[in-house]
């Protein structure tokens, strides 16, 4: 199995499904919800702010970098400014993140494991 993002092909064969930390699981869930659209780090923080498990600005990029090294996400530097940026405005390209098929597998494995615990996360 391979995945494509940012012009790169990443082989996912012979890679065991990694376990996710809580922050990694939150990020994977948010990226899956936004798929196929990638998200940038501060958008992930913003989207998590409505729930009880909130990502923090101080750890988001460390976690995303770890996830990328594990093959759970791929990143790409934004090539065009978002629509709200007008020509001539100051703009710094953002790094956009997308869940890989391995990241999807890891999230699904976690969800299946949690579903086996009677009464755990009932009503969530």
ABEGO torsion letter per residue (X at the ends): XBBBBGGBBBBABGBBBBBBBAAAAAAAAAAAAAOABBBBAAAAAAAAAABABBBBAAAAAAAAAAAAAAGABBBBBBABBBAABBBGBBBBBBBBBBBBAAAAAAAAAAAAAAAABBGBGBGX
